[in-house]
Structure formats: structure tokens, C-alpha cells
Amino acid sequence: MNKKVKESLFSRPPIVVVMGHIDHGKTTLLDQIRKTHVVEKESGGITQHIGAYQVILPDAKTGDQEQGKKITFLDTPGHEAFFQMRSRGAKVADIVVLVIDAAEGLKVQTKEVISHIKKLEIPAIVVLNKMDKPGADPEKVKRELFKEGMVVESMGGEIPTVQVSAKTGKGIPELLEMILLIAEMEKLTADLKKPGEGVVIESYLDNFRGPTATLLLFEGTLKTGDVVATHSAFTKIKNLENFQKKALDQALPSDPVIIFGFDQAPKAGEEFKVFPDLTQAQDYIQSSKDSQLLTKESSINDPKEESGIKTLNIVLKTDVAGSSEAIEGILKNIPQDKVALKILKSEVGNINESDIKLVKGGRGLILGFRVKTDSSAKKILERERIKIMNFDVIYEMVEEMRTLMEKALEMENIRNDSGKLKVLVKFFKEGNRQIVGGKVIEGEIERGSLIEVMRDEEKVGEGRMVNLQRDKKDAESVSKGQECGILFEGGTEIKEGDILNIFTREKKRGTL
């Protein structure tokens, strides 16, 4: 290796993504590690966005914090609505920490994460959490992992396991040691001489500082004065902050940093680069203008107006770009062959006057996620009948949207078949009414039901059951194997040997 290149190589800290099923303790685990209280701040106890955090482990020999080793953690959301965000998190990480409740074992999202780990061929550590719970069975979890193709070390594989209690902190030191051991084996390096580059972890609109983004640096350095651009946004760095919003002189590879002052909020998941000047940064954006629009008109599943499918128009406003991505992804998965969703606009920021004008006069509504409504927009709302729905938890928003779509469906006539009767004898006929006797050969028949007359397996007519008798007494219902008499009303004359299909009809709103 060239001596100069070797000198510029930097042994960077590992970037660790924490994944697993909802409620299996991912955020509580990070609370223990970084000594903060993210769980208490999150709506519904679920992490809503990807966050990046960095911890420093004191030097093992001296206990010196300055000489300690760093680990960068990505905290990914756990609910299924965040598939896209979790997927993005996996792509930027060096090591996956898969958190599993030792008492509950593998769940749907656990298996989903395992498929990501296999696909990306990324080193993994299995954390068996909640070992303090009654019923914790680590061996059972290991056997379940084996069935999914993840063979842990104690069963002859290469994947290490660590038993912890995120609640008490037991096993956390061993987990951190294991992360550093794997990082050492992976020999993670970055070139400090290269122009800075990395990925946008999250972006949002700060009311005081404008479009702001959390960046994760992979190569080179970042410092004040640098010009940074993604495919959609650019800025000249005036201030650098770490994840705790403390000022930095310089950021090194694997450091998560906060930068504000972008011309617009960049997209979460976009790559960023450092450019020599603003002109080159703007040229870079111009060359990829097809992907630079954060606000776009998009039609989920491309509903066609001429198809006659009802369309529900939406303006989506969110606090951060990652929320927009997650919400759009999950809305796309709602069946739309009966009612289609059309996103007129999706962007970061508070609900404003232009949003209201966009849905005014049309069948549409404004969905807000952790945003407020501008004062000018509120004045218009006093005059206009426009629906604004605000949410703090994504899956609650999605459930409400599903309900609204179902309400837009037409009422359907649903037929419920209850039983069959074979006609054995004809007793009486007058006008359009007829009394016949028969035996129930299937199910149960009830008085007041509708009747379909079948002869030689073909339908010959319909009518209704005016009365039902068993043993010459009025009855509400008669079951299979029992004989009865019915008073039939209809334009068809029933004959011996006919099969009567007994059913009811009810109006129900259709389902998606």
C-alpha cells in the first residue's frame, strides 16, 4: 500500500444498527447504553424516526474517556409501518444488533430483519433481551434462529449471542465488548484525504434554523466552511453539531452530525458529498434534477380517472423526511382496486395556505404528522370545509386512512346462504302463495328468509318464506334432518323434488 494512502487511513468507529420486533426492548437497550430517555419522549413508546447516537467507552486500562473507543448506533423504528426506514438503516451499518425478547422468541419482524441480514451479508450479534423476565428461554430462541438459517456460536455457527437485561443493564458491558471485537476483526477504515461523503440519516424543517439534516460521515472529514450537497439540496456549513447539539470543529468518519441552512430539506437516505464550491454543488444537483424534488405529485398504484374507481386526494405534511417515506410506503400497500389514494403533495413542514388551496373544492384532505397549522391557514379553514387530520403515531394514521377509504365504498348487497330444503309434498296453492312440506338437508332455515327454487340443478324462480311450521306449530327455525312445512310467496309454482335454497340478503359496506 502506498505510504501516503496508508497514513491517511483512519481506523473508524463501527456503525451499529439496532433492529428487532416492536416492544422487544431496542430503545430501552440504547437508553442503558447512552443514558438518555428516548422511550419517554416517543409517542406510543415507539421510535418514530431513525436517530444516530455515539458513545465513548473509557480506555480499559486507564479509564480515560478521551482515549476510549467510539461506537455509533442507529436506532431504527420497530413497527411494521417503518419497513422502508429499517431497510435504509441496514444499508449504512457495519454491524447489526438483533434484539430478541428471550421469553417471546422470534416474531414476524424478527424474521424480516434476518432476511435483511442474510441479503446484505452483514455481521450480526444476537442480543437475547429481557433475561430478567420469568419464562426467558435463550435455548429455545437459539433453536428458532437455527430454523431461520441463523446458527449461533453455541450451536456450531459463527453468530455470537449476548444475554442482557436492558431494564437492569446486566450484560451491556459484554455487548459493547463484542461490538468492538467484531469491529476490530472487520478492520473498518476510512480515508481522511478523500472529499467528505456519507448519507442523510434524517431531515426536517426547524422553525428557527430552517431545513436541517442529520448526516452520517463515511469518508473524509466535515468542517465549517465546507460545501455539502445531495441530489436534492445543498448548503455551506456554518455550524457543525454532534447528535447532542454540541458544537464541533470537525467531524470524522462514522460521526453523526447535524447541519442546518440547506436550501431545502434533503431526502432521508440520500448520499451527500463535499464540493470545492457552491457552483459545483449546484451543478451536481442540476445534473440529477429528476431526483431532487422533495415535493412531488405522485399517484399510488397509478389510478386511472377513466376506470371509474373513486379517488381520495391527499396532501401529506410531516415533521421529517423519514416519516414521509414510511407513510407513503405503507399507504401504497393498502389495497386500491376499489378506492385509490392520490398524493397531490408530500413534503416536510407545517400545514400552510397552499396546502389548503390544493385540496379546496375537491375530494381530498390534509394529513399531518407531528406538524402544526400556520396562522394564515387557520383563517382560511374558518371559511372552508376542509378536513385536516393530525397524528403523532404513524400506524394510527394508516388505520384511520383505511377506515376513510372503506367509508367511500358503495353499499353492497351481501347474500348469506343458511340452508337447503328438499320438497317432499305440495299441500295448497292460492294465487302467488303456496304451502309445501319438506326435509332440511343442509344447514338451518329461518322464518322470513328468501327462497331460491332449484329444479334439475337450474334456478326456476325466487320468493320468500312467509311462515314456517314444525309439528303443525309455528317455528322460528328448523335444523338439518328435521321435516317442516313452509308458506311460500312468489311467482313460481314449487313441485315435489325441488330443492329450495334458503338465504338472506343484507346491505354491507364493502371492504378494501
Secondary structure, DSSP 8 states (H G I E B T S, - for coil): --HHHHHHEEE---EEEEEESTTSSHHHHHHHHHT--HHHHSGGG---S-EEEEEEE--TTT--STTSEEEEEEE---SGGGHHHHHHHHHT-SEEEEEEETTT---HHHHHHHHHHHHHT--EEEEEE-TTSTT--HHHHHHHHHHTT--BGGGTSSB-EEE-BTTTTBTHHHHHHHHHHHHHHHT-EEETTS--EEEEEEEEEETTTEEEEEEEEEES-EETT-EEE-SS-EEE-S-EEETT--EESEE-TT-EEEEE--SS---TT-EEEEESSHHHHHHHHHHTGGG--SS--EETT---GGGT-EEEEEEEEESBHHHHHHHHHHHHTS--SSEEEEEEEEEES-B-HHHHHHHTTSSEEEEEES--B-HHHHHHHHHS--EEEEESSHHHHHHHHHHHHHHTS-EEEEEEEEEEEEEEEEEEEETTEEEEEEEEEEEEEETT-EEEEEETTEEEEEEEEEEEEETTEE-SEEETT-EEEEEEEESS---TT-EEEEEEEEEEE---
